[in-house]
Every structure is written in C-alpha cells, then in structure tokens.
C-alpha cells in the first residue's frame, strides 16, 4: 500500500520536475513498504543511499531550472533544499539502528515534507517558469 498516492494536484506542469518527484515518491513508498513487511532492517540502508543520491540529483536539477529562468526566490528555495538534505543525513545516521520507530518517523517526515514542498514551494517555481519569457535547457535533464 502506497504511503503517498500520486495525484494530478502534485503535478507542477514542468515535466522534468514532475518525473523526478514521482521517482522520489516511489522511493519513499518503497521505504514504507519495507516497514510494513518488516524488512526495513535489511533494506533501509540501500533505500537511504538511493534516496539521498536521488534527492541531491533532483535538487540540482531544480536549481538549474531556477537559475536559468532567473527565479526570484532562488536563495530561499535552495536553503529549503539544503535543510532537507541535512535533516535527511541526520535521519540516516539515526536509522543505522534500523529500529521500526525510527523508520516510521522517517516515513512520516518524508511524506509530509515532500507533499508540502511540492504543493507550496515547487508550484511557485513552475508558475514562474510558465510565466517567464525565458526557457530552460531541457537537454540538461536525464531521468
């Protein structure tokens, strides 16, 4: 059972960002599944490595778009990304014990953060991109 169900209201309208968000949601849902099936102790480290790596890749992609279109709130948005990665890394260190409670806390944090970030912060980027006369270089994105 998925912790986060993808819905159209999570779409930003920028395909590269939406595809990357779907991948992040898929990773979070796999983590949640590992908790439900009680295999989180075996898989949590691998999922975490994938989550941290993909999150960094996604944030770099988003930040390239913001720079290319001259997004006015770039610095604030970038700080949100940095805080999230810092917290994710701290949570990774806590999960070395692979306790069920830690894994549940992690899933709760991740699902809440990503949905709120998409709905409130990333939608602003997409609105800016769509209203901007500038376009971004789609060649820099590979999924």
N, C-alpha and C positions, 0 to 999 in steps of 0.2 A: 504494500500500500504506500502510495507516494505521500510524503510529508508536505510537499509543495506541488500543487496541480498547476501546470502552466495554463494560463488563460489569456485571451486577447488583451485584457486590461494591463498585462505586463509587457506587451509589445511597446517599444519606443518608436517604431517606424523607421529605424535605422537597422537594416538587415544584419550588418556585421555585429553590432552590439546585441541585437536580439538573439542571434545564433549563439553568441558567447554566453549570454545569460542563460539560455536553455541548457547549455553544457554545464554551467555552474549548478543549476537546479538539479540536473541529473546526478552530479557528484554528491550533492547534499542528500538527495533521495537514496542513493546507494549507502551512504553512511547511516541513514535512518534505518534502512532495511537490515543492515548488519547488526544494529541494536535489537531490532525486533526478532531476528532469527538467532540472536545471542552468539553471533560470530564476530562481534565487534572487536574482540581482543585479538583475533587473527588478522583482521583486515584494516583496522583503524590506522595503522601507521602508513600503509600503502595508499589509502584513501586520502590521508592528510597530505602526503607528499604530492599527490596529484592535485589536490585542492589548492595548496599553497602555490604550486607551479602555475596552474591554470589561472588562478586569481591574479597573480603578477602579470601574466601574459595579457589577460583581459584588461586590467587597469592600464597597462602600457598602450594597448590599442585604443582605449577610450581617450586617454590623454593625448595621443597623436591626433585624433579627430578634433579634440577641443583646441589644441594648438593650431591646427590647420585652418579652422574656421574662426579663430580669434575669440573663443568662448570667454565671455566677460567674467565668469565666476570660476575660472580655471583653478586658481590657487586654493580656494576653499574646497572645491571638489577633490583636488589632488590630496589635500590634508585628510579628507574623509577616507580616501583610499589608503593612505599611509597608516592612519589609526586602525583601520580594519586589518591590514596585514600585520601590524604589531600585535593586535589582540589575537589574531589567528595563530601567530607563532607562540604567544604565551599559552594559549589553549593547547597547542600541540605538545608543549612541554608537560602540561598537566595530564595529558592523556597517555603519557608513557606508562602510567599505572594501568591504563585501559579499564578503569572502573566504569561500570554501567552508568553511574550517576554523572560522571564527567562526560561520557558520550552523549547522554540525554541533554545535559547543559549545553554542550557544543551544538547539537542539532537545533535546539531551541534558539540559541543565539544566531546561528547561521540563517535559519529560515526567516526569522524576524528581520534581521539586518538586510538580507538581500531583497526581500519583498519591499521593505520600506525604502531602501536605496533606489531601487528601480522606479517605484511609483513617485517618489518625491524629488530625487536628485537627477537620475538619468533621464527622466522625461523632460526636464528642463534643457538638457543638452540636445535632445532630439528636436525640441521645439526651436532651439537656436539654430541648429543645423538646417532645418527645413526653411526657416525664415531668412537665413543668411544668403547673401548673393554668392558667397564663396562655396566651393565644393571641396570635398576632401578626396584624397587619393585612395581609391578603393584597392589599388594594387598592393598596398602595404598590409592588407589583411588576408590571412590564410587560416582556414578553420579545419 
